[in-house]
Amino acid sequence: MSDTISEPVHVIGGGLAGSEAAWQAARMGVPAVLHEMRPERETDAHKTDGLAELVCSNSFRSDDAENNAVGLLHEEMRRAGSVIMRAADAHKLPAGGALAVDRDGFSEAVTASLEAEPLITVERGEVKGPPPEDWSNVIIATGPLTSPDLSAAVRGLTDDDGLAFFDAIAPIVYKETIDFDTCWFQSRYDKAGPGGTGADYINCPLDRDQYYAFIDALIAGDKTEFKEWEDTPYFDGCLPIEVMAERGIETLRHGPMKPVGLTNPHNPQVKAYAIVQLRQDNALGTLYNMVGFQTKLKYAEQTRVFRSIPGLENAQFARLGGLHRNTFINSPKLLDRSLRLKAEPRLRFAGQITGVEGYVESAAIGLLAGRYAAAERLGLPISAPPETTAFGALIEHITGGHLIADEGKSRSFQPMNVNFGLFPPIDAPKTIDGKRIKGKQRAIERKRAYTRRALSDLDGWLGAARAAAE
Ligand SMILES: Cc1cc2nc3c(=O)[nH]c(=O)nc-3n(C[C@H](O)[C@H](O)[C@H](O)COP(=O)(O)OP(=O)(O)OC[C@H]3O[C@@H](n4cnc5c(N)ncnc54)[C@H](O)[C@@H]3O)c2cc1C
């Protein structure tokens, strides 16, 4: 082994992302040191000293690789030799179409695999400050509960809005499910703004009765509680919508639902009493977020209450709202396409701290970061997965696909699960006699077209990476 290759990749954090990253580097022949602070220092959610501990649910969500974006991501990870998927498959429990796992068996299997891998050294202990200068190739995968000292160090490496400690998530809707017989495109006062056209928002009008009924439903809706260690992280600029509603029945009409500067082309003589606005969220233009609608309402309540908004009766949500303790960086601004910190390229980020959401997504970004770091060590070109794959769609979202908007104190970049709205759009295939497939079947065929294209492109990418390594 040459001197350069004997120098390890240092992976900080032995969670879902860090474990996968170390594994991938080792599979490519590059040594990795995995630094995990537990059991020396605990987090508020972890309960064991195992690697890749699942802190809450034991589900990896849908395992349907043909019709579901996270099922597709499972399959892509399996094809890329993921240790996380191997352990999950070996410890799966009956759960219908979902992949649920025995959490202890799963974590023990990941720990055993990594400890048995000669190129991986697991070092227990907290990395407190900026990674030492002589670590030339580092992956920071310390997750939503990154220790305070390392968080402070990361903040020092970025800028004021570089690191967030809570997410404040507004729901995101698939544009194609919005009813444009009711809604319309217009920016307030037709202002174009930087890069805008004057018609950048989708507007949903409410009359007086609809508005009052909506406020009542918000206040009455079931909310999720904060964990006792989360404190209540309300800060100006991103109050949950239901908290604003509780402050007075007209409060939202003077805030995110104000009806001014907008004219409904479907009914120009009638002024709306309140308006919900949605703003484009991704460069592809497939996803729109509900402006100012961060919320602690339970998911089922969100779907019910938000579908009472005119024009959103049939809305499908790519992401529902939330507000949680979470540590994540402003990746679209700070990271390059290979997940390196632009300001200090020896440092890569992986996992939930990059602004993906969920066990599987975190592990997937770990998988890519591990491969990128190892490729760099080996002097190989870093090739990003095609954006038509679930891997590529996620990377694209965190490093470029999301459109950053100025929202005062709250950042527009918020964590995201994988979903088909992040993929370049594709038409549903036609019938053999060239006709459009209609109704529900069309949506099904479209998903299958996404997943077929993804897996075929993934195989090409993996094949090219194998050839480059030989
Ligand atoms: C309370 C809670 C519940 C969640 N529930 C779910 C859920 O049900 N389903 C789901 O899909 N996602 C859930 N998530 C979101 C997320 O997917 C998981 O947190 C996931 O584990 C993230 O993977 P990760 O590898 O980025 O971070 P983690 O799995 O948290 O791994 C990070 C590791 O870094 C270690 N670490 C932190 N700081 C340091 C340091 N300075 N030095 C060394 N080691 C350090 C930690 O001990 C930890 O082992 C939840 C998150 C939280 C906070």
The ligand as an ORCA input file, in Angstrom:
! r2SCAN-3c Opt
* xyz 0 1
  C     -35.219     11.890     18.353
  C     -35.093     11.535     16.910
  C     -35.952     10.589     16.364
  C     -35.824     10.216     15.007
  N     -36.650      9.284     14.508
  C     -36.511      8.851     13.247
  C     -37.326      7.790     12.750
  O     -38.162      7.248     13.459
  N     -37.145      7.392     11.466
  C     -36.228      7.962     10.654
  O     -36.096      7.538      9.505
  N     -35.442      8.987     11.100
  C     -35.560      9.444     12.373
  N     -34.779     10.469     12.845
  C     -33.946     11.233     11.899
  C     -32.613     10.617     11.438
  O     -32.843      9.852     10.322
  C     -31.859      9.803     12.406
  O     -31.501     10.655     13.440
  C     -30.597      9.130     11.822
  O     -30.047      8.365     12.821
  C     -29.569     10.085     11.244
  O     -28.415      9.378     10.857
  P     -26.965     10.034     11.032
  O     -25.968      8.987     10.756
  O     -26.892     11.294     10.281
  O     -26.914     10.415     12.588
  P     -26.891      9.412     13.855
  O     -27.461      8.112     13.498
  O     -27.488     10.182     14.984
  O     -25.349      9.212     14.103
  C     -24.514     10.235     14.557
  C     -23.495      9.640     15.509
  O     -22.518     10.611     15.793
  C     -22.170     10.516     17.162
  N     -21.577     11.810     17.541
  C     -22.189     13.012     17.689
  N     -21.287     13.963     17.968
  C     -20.066     13.364     17.992
  C     -18.743     13.823     18.227
  N     -18.475     15.102     18.502
  N     -17.711     12.930     18.186
  C     -17.967     11.605     17.912
  N     -19.201     11.119     17.709
  C     -20.236     11.991     17.726
  C     -23.476     10.156     17.842
  O     -23.264      9.523     19.087
  C     -24.109      9.207     16.822
  O     -23.781      7.871     17.057
  C     -34.866     10.864     14.177
  C     -34.025     11.824     14.738
  C     -34.122     12.158     16.082
  C     -33.188     13.181     16.647
*
